[in-house]
Amino acid sequence: MIYRYVQFVGLGIVVLLVPLAGAKGLAGRNAIELRVQNFTVPPSTGPVGHLLVQNVHDTAYKGKVQLKFPAGWTYTPMVFDLSLEPHESVRLPFTIDKAVDAKTNSYAVELIATDSTGGGISRKQNIVCASAPYFKPKIDGNIADWADSIPVTFVGNGKKTVIRTYWTKRLWSVCVEVEEAKLGGYRKNAEAGTVDAVQFALAVGGAETGSKPEDKANRYEFLIVDCPGLFAKDKCFLLARPGEVLGLSQEVRSLDGLEFAAAGVVVKRKGKTTVYECSIPFSAMPQIRPDTGREICFSILVHDPDDTGIRDWGKAAGLWQSQRNKYAWCSWQGVKWAEPPPYDNKIEWGLCSSKY
């Protein structure tokens, strides 16, 4: 059998897929795909978590999945019985009864799946609490306002990215710290591979991305860039909104005319780190209703074309290879894509009252 191994060093995510003794493959592939979703509230509060399982074959699957969290945690159930029809997907809940919040916001979990023949796989993940506390920061490039956020950290190609979010009834705010060698700002008619940027998408909880060009988008997608110049203001562009056909995402569009003036944006370079700050009014995203405890979808891409390339939160969050989707992200003038395409942008994120 062939297994994938992906590691994000340091405070990042580890996704490790290995065969168990006696494991049997089907056409060189795994019979099922496994993933634990990120928490959307701190684990010490006793949240309900979810295990995702997908049968990737044309035959039924029967077996069990054992869930293993760090020593000292208690959770129910610890083992799930599986009976899946061909290509069926299930979302299975479990309850955290006892847990300890980690300063690193990184929690190790292992999934051990065994089928009815005794074969199986083991998958290791580090999941996070992916949630935005209630607060309105000042958008000025100073991260002191983000002290009470819940940072999500991952490392790609040796460089660290930190995502922080807040919300209020009126605003969605995001701060992304990008460790990078240098900052390439946006200029009109920029050539491909010359612009550093942060691209992010939001959608209602449970939304799914289509796979055909005629399917309709169900996300709000934005791009924030540094604009060099003594009096230049950093910019936010609105790339997609619900109802637009997904085929539009594949067009290399000029950013002229896509400016989103209602956003607050500051991009600042500090040493070897670029800080991207942005606030978006919820009035511009009417499908998303901000309330405490609500789960939404949120993901980001970091564009660092002259060094690490594209850093994809979907990859770090442990999405499956089958969840790569070229229609999940819009193209734009100045971007440099690579194969295979990025992962989907529909990743669980919560709105909580505070991190405590």
Number of C-alpha atoms within 10 A of each C-alpha: 12 11 12 10 12 13 15 20 15 13 17 24 28 23 24 17 22 17 19 15 10 12 16 19 15 10 9 10 14 20 23 19 20 23 23 25 22 24 20 23 28 22 24 15 14 16 18 16 20 17 18 14 19 20 23 21 17 11 11 14 21 14 17 17 22 15 20 17 17 12 7 9 14 16 19 14 13 13 15 17 13 19 15 19 16 14 15 16 15 14 13 14 14 17 16 18 15 14 19 14 15 13 8 13 19 21 19 15 18 21 21 20 26 21 20 11 11 13 17 24 25 17 22 22 24 23 24 26 24 27 32 28 22 23 20 18 22 16 19 16 20 17 17 9 14 18 9 17 20 26 24 23 23 25 21 20 13 12 18 20 24 18 20 23 29 25 26 20 15 15 21 23 25 22 27 24 24 25 22 20 15 15 24 19 17 22 16 11 11 16 13 14 17 20 24 26 26 24 22 20 24 25 26 20 17 11 16 17 18 17 14 12 15 12 15 18 25 23 28 21 24 25 24 25 26 27 19 14 9 6 7 9 14 21 20 26 19 19 24 21 19 16 11 15 18 25 17 18 20 15 12 14 16 14 20 10 9 15 16 17 12 12 21 18 24 23 27 17 17 12 10 11 19 23 21 27 28 27 24 21 17 17 13 15 17 11 15 19 14 18 15 17 13 16 23 22 20 24 22 23 20 21 25 25 21 16 12 16 17 21 24 21 28 21 21 23 26 25 22 15 14 10 18 17 17 22 25 25 25 21 18 18 21 23 20 19 15 8 6 10 14 23 27 26 30 25 27 22 24 24 24 22 18 17 15 12
